[in-house]
Amino acid sequence: MKFPFYLIFTMLLFSCLSSFSQTKKELEQQRKKLNREIVQVNSLLFQEQKKEKNVLEDLADLNQKIDIRLSLINTINSEAKLLSREINKNKKEIAKLGKELAVLKADYARMIFKSYKSKSQQSRIMFVLSSNNFQQAYKRLEYMKQYTSFRKRQGEEIGFQTSLVKKMNDSLLLQKQSKEMLMLAEKDQKEKIELDKSNKEKLITTIKKKERKYKREIQNKIKAERRVAEKIDKIIRDEIEKANRIALAKLKNKLKDVNKNEFVLSPEAKALAAKFELNKGKLPWPLAQGLITRKFGNQPHPTFPGITINSTGLHMVTQKGKSASAIFNGKILNILVTSEGRKNVLIQHGNYITSYNNLDKLYVKKGDNVVTGENIGQIFTDKVSGKTTLIFALYKNTTKLNPSAWILKR
């Protein structure tokens, strides 16, 4: 079966539009996500009331906002370029359709004119009656029917083509308006980022005046974080040793070559650990709403070259008064209380352990069973910085893992 040209063209057109829409949708989602992040940064990092100015924290917050704005500008640029390519492509298609429509209309006009000249009923009858024989008369009747049918089809094709050109022109207009809106959004972000950069330069100037003092503060903070991390590591090793001693006593030492840094798991604990692993990348955040301000692992200090931060987990900022919740079913393995009174809750999920550090009030105690989403404690709010920060870490036995790979992407 032979398809008319306009049907083939329509199928190709909508195939291209579908592919374009899919990519455009992805960019739109990314742009919306980044806009939400900027709102969160402004809400969680810049609107909290602070008792004192801390230029190092202010600079880190400002750097985070600038990075998100730069990502947003890049996304807007990608979206605008995609629209420009589609606009240019549509212009060419409209021009091509316009030429084809002009040819169709000219052909149709000639056909109508010829038809008009021989339209009278008498002319038709004479055309048939002047046949030499019956067969020729029959053929002439069929020809007139086909001619009428062809003229009708051509009229329909012109109508369809006209409608298609109109739709493409409407689409082109909407695309141009979308591009103009994107350009305005980009201009707005560039103006804001220039203001942020100006504030950043002022902070850097302030820091340079007392560089030695600030470096000392950073080193002391890194040491304090390391001490807490070492205490948590020791608690985990001690808990593994204690649990394995009990497990081996029950098994009457049937197991050989037990690794002292790994839990000896019961069948139930193995099943729980397997379920935890199956949910990698799909586990909920320990916060209902929050923002990651520090990633996992070794990373250079954003202000002072030569200073390395070793982050054992994710630093997540949320609103004052919010609580941390368990990301999976488990049992409270232990609770560490620092000299400042901050609490760290460790939850065991088979041979996996999640750590919720910098809590104030606790809703659980050692040995409690918890379920996914259950609140375990209110997060501490620093009175000086005004920030409510949870430090969330993840272990497999004694090995630290990157929590970002395990929780949902936001």
C-alpha positions in Angstrom: 0.0 0.0 0.0 1.4 3.4 -1.0 1.1 6.1 1.7 0.4 9.7 0.6 3.3 12.1 1.1 1.6 14.2 3.7 0.9 11.2 5.9 4.6 10.1 5.8 5.7 13.7 6.5 3.3 13.9 9.5 4.6 10.7 11.0 8.2 11.9 10.7 7.3 15.3 12.1 5.7 13.9 15.2 8.6 11.5 15.7 11.0 14.4 15.7 8.8 16.4 18.0 8.5 13.5 20.4 12.3 13.1 20.7 12.7 16.9 21.1 9.9 17.0 23.8 11.6 14.2 25.8 15.0 16.0 25.9 13.3 19.4 26.6 11.4 17.8 29.4 14.6 16.5 31.0 16.1 19.9 30.9 13.0 21.5 32.3 13.0 19.1 35.2 16.7 19.8 35.8 16.0 23.6 35.7 13.1 23.2 38.2 15.2 21.1 40.5 18.0 23.7 40.6 15.5 26.5 41.2 14.2 24.5 44.2 17.8 24.1 45.4 18.4 27.8 45.3 15.2 28.4 47.3 16.4 25.8 49.8 19.9 27.4 50.0 18.3 30.9 50.6 15.9 29.5 53.2 18.2 27.1 55.1 21.6 28.9 54.8 20.8 32.6 54.5 17.5 33.3 56.4 18.4 31.6 59.7 19.1 34.1 62.4 22.7 34.1 63.4 24.1 35.4 66.7 27.6 36.0 65.2 29.1 36.5 61.8 31.2 33.4 60.8 33.0 34.4 57.6 34.2 30.9 56.8 30.7 29.4 57.0 29.3 32.4 55.2 31.8 31.9 52.4 31.0 28.2 52.2 27.3 28.9 51.9 27.9 31.6 49.3 30.1 29.2 47.3 27.3 26.6 47.3 24.8 29.1 46.1 27.1 30.3 43.3 27.7 26.7 42.2 24.0 26.0 42.0 23.4 29.3 40.1 26.2 28.3 37.6 24.6 24.9 37.1 21.2 26.6 36.5 22.7 29.0 33.9 24.3 26.1 32.1 21.0 24.2 32.1 19.1 27.3 30.8 21.8 27.7 28.1 21.4 24.0 27.0 17.6 24.5 27.0 17.9 27.7 24.9 20.3 26.1 22.4 17.9 23.1 22.0 15.0 25.5 21.4 17.2 27.5 18.8 18.0 24.4 16.9 14.3 23.4 16.9 13.2 26.9 15.9 15.6 26.9 12.9 14.5 23.4 11.9 10.9 24.4 12.1 11.5 27.5 10.0 13.0 25.3 7.3 10.1 22.9 7.5 7.6 25.7 7.3 9.3 27.2 4.3 9.3 23.8 2.6 5.7 23.2 3.4 4.8 26.7 2.2 6.4 26.0 -1.2 4.6 22.6 -1.5 1.3 24.3 -0.5 1.8 27.0 -3.2 2.4 24.3 -5.8 -0.7 22.4 -4.6 -2.8 25.5 -4.7 -1.6 26.5 -8.2 -2.4 23.0 -9.5 -5.7 23.0 -7.9 -6.5 26.4 -9.3 -5.7 25.2 -12.9 -7.8 22.1 -12.4 -10.8 24.2 -11.1 -10.5 26.5 -14.1 -10.5 23.7 -16.6 -13.4 22.1 -14.7 -15.3 25.3 -14.8 -14.9 25.6 -18.6 -16.4 22.2 -19.1 -18.7 22.1 -16.2 -22.1 22.3 -17.8 -24.2 19.2 -17.8 -24.7 19.5 -21.6 -20.9 19.4 -22.1 -20.6 16.2 -20.0 -23.4 14.5 -21.8 -22.0 15.5 -25.2 -18.6 14.2 -24.1 -20.1 10.8 -23.4 -22.5 10.7 -26.4 -19.8 11.6 -28.8 -18.1 8.2 -28.0 -17.5 5.9 -30.9 -18.8 2.9 -29.0 -20.2 1.7 -25.6 -16.8 0.8 -24.2 -15.4 4.2 -25.0 -18.5 5.8 -23.4 -18.0 3.7 -20.2 -14.3 4.7 -20.0 -15.2 8.4 -20.4 -17.7 8.1 -17.5 -15.1 6.4 -15.3 -12.6 9.1 -16.2 -15.0 11.8 -15.1 -15.6 10.0 -11.8 -11.9 9.6 -11.2 -11.2 13.2 -12.1 -13.9 14.4 -9.6 -12.5 12.1 -6.9 -8.9 13.3 -7.5 -10.0 16.9 -7.3 -11.7 16.1 -4.0 -8.6 14.4 -2.6 -6.4 17.3 -3.7 -8.7 19.8 -2.0 -8.5 17.7 1.2 -4.7 17.6 0.9 -4.6 21.4 0.6 -6.8 21.7 3.7 -4.5 19.3 5.6 -1.3 21.0 4.5 -2.8 24.5 5.4 -3.7 23.2 8.9 -0.2 21.7 9.3 1.5 24.9 8.4 -0.7 26.8 10.9 0.1 24.3 13.7 3.8 24.6 13.0 3.6 28.4 13.0 1.7 28.3 16.3 4.4 25.9 17.7 7.1 28.2 16.4 5.6 31.2 18.2 5.4 29.3 21.5 9.0 28.2 21.1 10.1 31.7 20.5 8.2 32.9 23.6 9.8 30.1 25.7 13.2 31.1 24.5 12.6 34.7 25.4 11.5 33.6 28.9 14.7 31.5 29.3 16.8 34.4 28.2 15.2 36.6 30.8 15.7 33.9 33.5 19.4 33.6 32.4 19.9 37.4 32.7 18.3 37.4 36.1 20.6 34.6 37.4 23.7 36.3 35.9 22.8 39.6 37.7 22.3 37.7 41.0 25.6 35.7 40.6 27.5 38.9 40.1 26.1 40.2 43.4 27.1 36.9 45.1 30.6 37.1 43.6 30.9 40.7 44.9 29.9 39.5 48.4 32.3 36.6 48.1 35.3 38.9 47.3 34.5 41.0 50.4 34.5 37.8 52.6 37.8 36.6 51.1 39.3 40.0 51.8 38.1 39.7 55.4 39.5 36.2 55.7 42.9 37.1 54.3 43.3 39.8 57.1 43.1 37.0 59.7 44.2 34.0 57.7 46.3 32.3 60.4 43.4 32.6 62.9 40.9 31.1 60.5 43.3 28.3 59.5 43.8 27.4 63.1 40.0 27.3 63.6 39.6 25.0 60.6 42.4 22.6 61.8 40.8 22.5 65.3 37.4 21.7 63.8 38.9 18.9 61.6 40.6 17.4 64.7 37.3 17.5 66.6 35.5 15.7 63.8 38.3 13.1 63.5 38.0 12.4 67.3 34.2 11.8 67.0 34.8 9.6 63.9 37.4 7.5 65.8 35.0 7.1 68.8 32.3 5.9 66.4 34.7 3.5 64.7 35.7 2.1 68.1 32.0 1.7 69.2 31.3 -0.3 66.0 34.4 -2.6 66.5 33.4 -3.2 70.1 29.8 -4.0 69.1 31.0 -6.4 66.4 33.2 -8.2 68.9 30.4 -8.4 71.5 27.8 -9.6 69.0 30.2 -12.2 67.5 31.1 -13.5 70.9 27.5 -14.1 71.7 26.8 -15.6 68.2 29.8 -17.9 68.4 28.8 -19.1 71.9 25.3 -20.1 70.5 27.0 -21.8 67.5 29.5 -23.5 69.9 32.4 -22.2 67.8 31.3 -24.1 64.7 32.6 -21.2 62.6 36.2 -21.0 61.8 38.3 -18.0 60.5 35.9 -15.4 61.8 36.9 -11.8 60.7 37.0 -9.7 63.8 35.8 -6.7 61.8 32.7 -8.3 60.4 29.4 -9.3 62.0 28.6 -13.0 62.2 25.0 -12.9 61.0 22.0 -15.0 61.9 19.7 -16.0 59.0 17.3 -13.2 59.9 20.1 -10.6 60.0 21.4 -11.9 56.6 17.9 -11.5 55.1 17.7 -7.9 56.5 21.1 -7.0 55.0 20.1 -8.5 51.7 16.9 -6.3 51.6 19.0 -3.3 52.5 21.4 -4.0 49.6 18.4 -4.4 47.2 17.3 -0.9 48.1 20.6 0.7 47.1 19.9 4.1 45.4 16.2 3.9 46.6 16.6 4.4 50.3 14.8 7.5 51.7 16.6 10.5 53.1 17.0 10.8 56.9 15.4 14.2 56.5 11.9 15.1 55.2 13.4 18.3 53.7 17.0 19.2 53.5 20.1 20.2 51.6 23.5 18.6 51.3 26.2 21.1 52.3 29.2 18.7 52.4 29.8 15.6 50.4 31.4 12.3 51.5 35.1 11.6 51.4 38.4 13.5 51.1 38.0 17.0 49.6 40.1 20.2 49.5 38.9 23.0 51.7 37.0 25.5 49.6 38.9 28.5 51.0 42.4 27.4 51.9 44.5 25.3 49.5 46.6 22.6 51.2 43.9 21.8 53.8 42.0 18.6 53.2 38.7 17.7 54.8 37.9 14.0 55.4 34.1 13.8 55.5 32.9 10.5 57.0 29.4 11.2 55.8 27.0 13.7 54.4 26.4 17.1 56.1 22.7 17.9 55.6 21.1 21.2 56.7 17.4 21.4 57.5 14.9 23.7 59.3 15.1 24.3 63.0 13.1 21.8 65.1 13.2 19.0 62.5 14.0 15.4 63.3 16.1 12.7 61.8 14.4 9.5 60.8 15.6 5.9 60.2 16.2 5.1 56.5 15.5 1.4 57.0 14.2 -1.2 59.5 16.8 -2.0 62.1 17.9 -2.0 65.8 19.5 0.8 67.8 23.1 -0.6 68.1 24.5 2.2 70.3 24.3 5.9 71.2 27.4 8.1 71.5 27.2 11.3 73.5 29.9 13.9 72.9 31.4 16.2 75.6 29.2 19.0 74.3 26.1 16.9 74.8 25.5 16.1 71.1 24.2 12.6 70.4 25.0 10.1 67.7 22.6 7.2 67.1 23.9 4.0 65.3 21.2 1.7 63.8 22.2 -1.8 62.7 20.6 -3.3 59.5 22.3 -6.8 59.4 25.9 -6.0 58.7 25.1 -2.4 57.6 25.1 0.5 60.1 23.6 3.9 59.6 24.9 6.8 61.8 22.8 9.9 62.7 25.1 12.5 64.3 24.5 15.9 65.9 21.2 15.1 67.5 19.8 17.0 70.5 16.6 15.3 71.9 16.4 11.5 71.4 13.2 9.4 70.9 14.9 6.0 71.1 17.3 4.1 73.3 19.8 1.3 72.8 18.2 -2.0 71.8 15.0 -0.5 70.4 13.8 -1.8 67.1 12.9 0.9 64.6 11.2 0.9 61.2 11.7 2.9 58.0 10.8 6.6 58.5 10.6 6.4 62.3 11.8 9.6 64.0 14.9 8.9 66.2 15.8 12.3 67.5 15.6 16.1 67.0 18.5 17.6 65.2 20.7 20.1 67.1 20.5 23.8 66.0 23.7 25.8 66.4 22.9 29.0 68.3 25.8 30.9 66.7 25.4 29.9 63.1 21.7 29.3 63.2 22.1 26.1 61.3 20.4 22.7 61.9 22.8 20.2 60.6 22.6 16.4 60.5 25.8 14.4 59.8 24.6 11.1 58.2 27.1 8.3 57.7 26.9 4.7 56.4 29.0 1.6 57.2 29.3 -2.0 56.0 30.7 -3.6 59.1 33.7 -1.2 59.8 34.0 0.1 56.2 32.7 3.6 55.5 30.4 3.9 52.4 29.3 6.9 50.4 25.7 7.5 51.5 24.9 9.4 48.3 25.0 6.2 46.3 22.4 4.6 48.6 19.8 7.3 49.1 17.3 8.7 46.6 18.4 11.4 44.2 16.7 14.7 44.8 
